[in-house]
Amino acid sequence: PPHVANGTNRVGILLAALVATLTFAKGGKVDVRAAGRLLAPSLLGALIGASIAAELPDRWLERSLAALMLVFLGVLVLRPQRFLREGPDGGARPHPAATFAIFLGIGVFGGFIQAGVGILLLFGLVLHLGHDLVRANGLKNLLVLAFTGPALAVFHGRGQVDWAVGLWMAGGQCVGAWIASRFAVSHPRADVWIRRLLVLVLLATALDLLGLFDRLREAA
């Protein structure tokens, strides 16, 4: 059922985020101080979002998420230089209230439905806070690790987690997270490859949410 799928998915996300965070930290790509300022709004948002998701269907989010993915795709394609810098852009520091609001909203979204929250975090960390793409990935994993735990607890409390399935999924997700994070911290052009992967993921996600793949399966 959708609610159980939504809750069970958090098991693999939590453990994969732990593996990726440790790998990024070992490579010196996690800014713990920066993450600390973002934890409170992200955690609060995740608890709110998970509480809502445990009671309501999530189908109504799909169209808006697809539109958001297409907007992000446009930014990635038309403004690639925003994602390929090697450090902070040196511009004016964003207002703390704006940062709190943005990451509270991302936390709500991540608590409600996990799909796409990593992309939202990357855009918040790169476009709003000015981090480079590799370090933004390290921060993203740490934030996902932090707010997925409370969200998982909410779903578990409502009996909406299949732990056997979740742990099997987590095995594959942890291996994938380790491979990807090792590549990200060691490859000299990791930011370029991350951007390319983001383009593919955004395009595929938007098309899926808009029902294109379902129509193709029905036609076949």
Contacts in CASP RR format, 6 or more apart in sequence:
PFRMAT RR
TARGET T0000
AUTHOR 0000-0000-0000
METHOD contacts of the structure
MODEL  1
PPHVANGTNRVGILLAALVATLTFAKGGKVDVRAAGRLLAPSLLGALIGA
SIAAELPDRWLERSLAALMLVFLGVLVLRPQRFLREGPDGGARPHPAATF
AIFLGIGVFGGFIQAGVGILLLFGLVLHLGHDLVRANGLKNLLVLAFTGP
ALAVFHGRGQVDWAVGLWMAGGQCVGAWIASRFAVSHPRADVWIRRLLVL
VLLATALDLLGLFDRLREAA
2 57 0 8 1.000
2 58 0 8 1.000
2 59 0 8 1.000
3 53 0 8 1.000
3 54 0 8 1.000
3 155 0 8 1.000
3 158 0 8 1.000
3 160 0 8 1.000
4 159 0 8 1.000
4 160 0 8 1.000
4 161 0 8 1.000
4 162 0 8 1.000
6 53 0 8 1.000
6 58 0 8 1.000
6 113 0 8 1.000
6 114 0 8 1.000
6 155 0 8 1.000
6 160 0 8 1.000
7 151 0 8 1.000
7 152 0 8 1.000
7 155 0 8 1.000
7 156 0 8 1.000
7 160 0 8 1.000
7 161 0 8 1.000
8 155 0 8 1.000
8 160 0 8 1.000
8 161 0 8 1.000
8 162 0 8 1.000
8 163 0 8 1.000
8 165 0 8 1.000
8 166 0 8 1.000
8 169 0 8 1.000
9 114 0 8 1.000
9 166 0 8 1.000
9 169 0 8 1.000
10 114 0 8 1.000
10 148 0 8 1.000
10 149 0 8 1.000
10 151 0 8 1.000
10 152 0 8 1.000
10 155 0 8 1.000
10 161 0 8 1.000
11 152 0 8 1.000
11 161 0 8 1.000
11 163 0 8 1.000
11 166 0 8 1.000
11 167 0 8 1.000
11 169 0 8 1.000
11 170 0 8 1.000
12 166 0 8 1.000
12 167 0 8 1.000
12 169 0 8 1.000
12 170 0 8 1.000
12 171 0 8 1.000
12 173 0 8 1.000
12 174 0 8 1.000
13 114 0 8 1.000
13 144 0 8 1.000
13 148 0 8 1.000
13 173 0 8 1.000
14 145 0 8 1.000
14 148 0 8 1.000
14 149 0 8 1.000
14 152 0 8 1.000
14 170 0 8 1.000
15 170 0 8 1.000
15 171 0 8 1.000
15 173 0 8 1.000
15 174 0 8 1.000
16 170 0 8 1.000
16 173 0 8 1.000
16 174 0 8 1.000
16 176 0 8 1.000
16 177 0 8 1.000
17 141 0 8 1.000
17 142 0 8 1.000
17 144 0 8 1.000
17 145 0 8 1.000
17 148 0 8 1.000
17 177 0 8 1.000
18 145 0 8 1.000
19 174 0 8 1.000
19 177 0 8 1.000
19 178 0 8 1.000
19 181 0 8 1.000
20 137 0 8 1.000
20 138 0 8 1.000
20 141 0 8 1.000
20 177 0 8 1.000
20 178 0 8 1.000
20 180 0 8 1.000
20 181 0 8 1.000
21 30 0 8 1.000
21 138 0 8 1.000
21 141 0 8 1.000
21 142 0 8 1.000
21 145 0 8 1.000
23 177 0 8 1.000
23 178 0 8 1.000
23 181 0 8 1.000
23 182 0 8 1.000
23 185 0 8 1.000
24 30 0 8 1.000
24 137 0 8 1.000
24 138 0 8 1.000
24 141 0 8 1.000
24 142 0 8 1.000
24 181 0 8 1.000
24 184 0 8 1.000
24 185 0 8 1.000
25 138 0 8 1.000
26 185 0 8 1.000
27 185 0 8 1.000
28 185 0 8 1.000
29 134 0 8 1.000
29 135 0 8 1.000
29 137 0 8 1.000
29 138 0 8 1.000
29 184 0 8 1.000
29 185 0 8 1.000
30 135 0 8 1.000
30 138 0 8 1.000
30 139 0 8 1.000
30 141 0 8 1.000
30 142 0 8 1.000
31 131 0 8 1.000
31 135 0 8 1.000
31 139 0 8 1.000
32 142 0 8 1.000
34 129 0 8 1.000
34 131 0 8 1.000
34 139 0 8 1.000
35 139 0 8 1.000
35 142 0 8 1.000
35 143 0 8 1.000
35 146 0 8 1.000
37 99 0 8 1.000
38 99 0 8 1.000
38 103 0 8 1.000
38 139 0 8 1.000
38 143 0 8 1.000
39 143 0 8 1.000
39 146 0 8 1.000
39 147 0 8 1.000
40 100 0 8 1.000
41 99 0 8 1.000
41 100 0 8 1.000
41 101 0 8 1.000
41 103 0 8 1.000
41 104 0 8 1.000
41 105 0 8 1.000
41 107 0 8 1.000
42 103 0 8 1.000
42 104 0 8 1.000
42 106 0 8 1.000
42 107 0 8 1.000
42 143 0 8 1.000
42 146 0 8 1.000
42 147 0 8 1.000
43 107 0 8 1.000
43 146 0 8 1.000
43 147 0 8 1.000
43 150 0 8 1.000
44 104 0 8 1.000
44 107 0 8 1.000
45 104 0 8 1.000
45 105 0 8 1.000
45 106 0 8 1.000
45 107 0 8 1.000
45 108 0 8 1.000
45 110 0 8 1.000
45 111 0 8 1.000
45 147 0 8 1.000
46 107 0 8 1.000
46 108 0 8 1.000
46 110 0 8 1.000
46 111 0 8 1.000
46 147 0 8 1.000
46 148 0 8 1.000
46 150 0 8 1.000
46 151 0 8 1.000
47 111 0 8 1.000
47 150 0 8 1.000
47 151 0 8 1.000
47 154 0 8 1.000
48 107 0 8 1.000
48 108 0 8 1.000
48 111 0 8 1.000
49 107 0 8 1.000
49 108 0 8 1.000
49 109 0 8 1.000
49 110 0 8 1.000
49 111 0 8 1.000
49 112 0 8 1.000
49 151 0 8 1.000
50 111 0 8 1.000
50 112 0 8 1.000
50 150 0 8 1.000
50 151 0 8 1.000
50 154 0 8 1.000
50 155 0 8 1.000
51 154 0 8 1.000
52 108 0 8 1.000
52 112 0 8 1.000
53 111 0 8 1.000
53 112 0 8 1.000
53 113 0 8 1.000
53 155 0 8 1.000
54 154 0 8 1.000
54 155 0 8 1.000
54 158 0 8 1.000
54 160 0 8 1.000
58 112 0 8 1.000
58 113 0 8 1.000
61 112 0 8 1.000
61 113 0 8 1.000
62 209 0 8 1.000
63 209 0 8 1.000
63 210 0 8 1.000
65 113 0 8 1.000
65 115 0 8 1.000
65 116 0 8 1.000
65 205 0 8 1.000
65 209 0 8 1.000
66 205 0 8 1.000
66 206 0 8 1.000
66 209 0 8 1.000
66 210 0 8 1.000
67 206 0 8 1.000
68 120 0 8 1.000
69 116 0 8 1.000
69 119 0 8 1.000
69 202 0 8 1.000
69 203 0 8 1.000
69 205 0 8 1.000
69 206 0 8 1.000
69 209 0 8 1.000
70 202 0 8 1.000
70 206 0 8 1.000
72 119 0 8 1.000
72 123 0 8 1.000
72 202 0 8 1.000
73 199 0 8 1.000
73 202 0 8 1.000
73 203 0 8 1.000
73 206 0 8 1.000
75 82 0 8 1.000
75 123 0 8 1.000
75 127 0 8 1.000
76 83 0 8 1.000
76 195 0 8 1.000
76 198 0 8 1.000
76 199 0 8 1.000
76 202 0 8 1.000
77 199 0 8 1.000
80 195 0 8 1.000
82 126 0 8 1.000
82 127 0 8 1.000
83 126 0 8 1.000
83 133 0 8 1.000
83 191 0 8 1.000
83 194 0 8 1.000
83 195 0 8 1.000
83 198 0 8 1.000
84 133 0 8 1.000
84 191 0 8 1.000
84 192 0 8 1.000
84 195 0 8 1.000
85 132 0 8 1.000
86 132 0 8 1.000
86 191 0 8 1.000
87 130 0 8 1.000
87 131 0 8 1.000
87 132 0 8 1.000
87 135 0 8 1.000
88 130 0 8 1.000
88 131 0 8 1.000
88 132 0 8 1.000
89 130 0 8 1.000
90 130 0 8 1.000
94 128 0 8 1.000
94 129 0 8 1.000
98 128 0 8 1.000
99 128 0 8 1.000
99 129 0 8 1.000
102 124 0 8 1.000
102 128 0 8 1.000
103 124 0 8 1.000
103 143 0 8 1.000
106 117 0 8 1.000
106 120 0 8 1.000
106 121 0 8 1.000
106 124 0 8 1.000
107 117 0 8 1.000
107 147 0 8 1.000
109 116 0 8 1.000
109 117 0 8 1.000
109 120 0 8 1.000
110 116 0 8 1.000
110 117 0 8 1.000
110 120 0 8 1.000
110 147 0 8 1.000
110 151 0 8 1.000
111 117 0 8 1.000
111 147 0 8 1.000
111 151 0 8 1.000
114 148 0 8 1.000
114 151 0 8 1.000
115 205 0 8 1.000
116 205 0 8 1.000
117 144 0 8 1.000
118 140 0 8 1.000
118 144 0 8 1.000
119 198 0 8 1.000
119 201 0 8 1.000
119 202 0 8 1.000
119 205 0 8 1.000
121 136 0 8 1.000
121 139 0 8 1.000
121 140 0 8 1.000
121 143 0 8 1.000
121 144 0 8 1.000
122 133 0 8 1.000
122 136 0 8 1.000
122 137 0 8 1.000
122 140 0 8 1.000
122 198 0 8 1.000
125 131 0 8 1.000
125 136 0 8 1.000
125 139 0 8 1.000
125 140 0 8 1.000
126 132 0 8 1.000
126 133 0 8 1.000
126 136 0 8 1.000
131 139 0 8 1.000
132 191 0 8 1.000
133 190 0 8 1.000
133 191 0 8 1.000
133 194 0 8 1.000
133 195 0 8 1.000
134 184 0 8 1.000
134 185 0 8 1.000
134 190 0 8 1.000
134 191 0 8 1.000
134 194 0 8 1.000
137 181 0 8 1.000
137 184 0 8 1.000
137 194 0 8 1.000
138 181 0 8 1.000
138 184 0 8 1.000
141 177 0 8 1.000
141 181 0 8 1.000
152 161 0 8 1.000
155 161 0 8 1.000
183 190 0 8 1.000
183 193 0 8 1.000
184 190 0 8 1.000
184 194 0 8 1.000
187 193 0 8 1.000
207 213 0 8 1.000
END
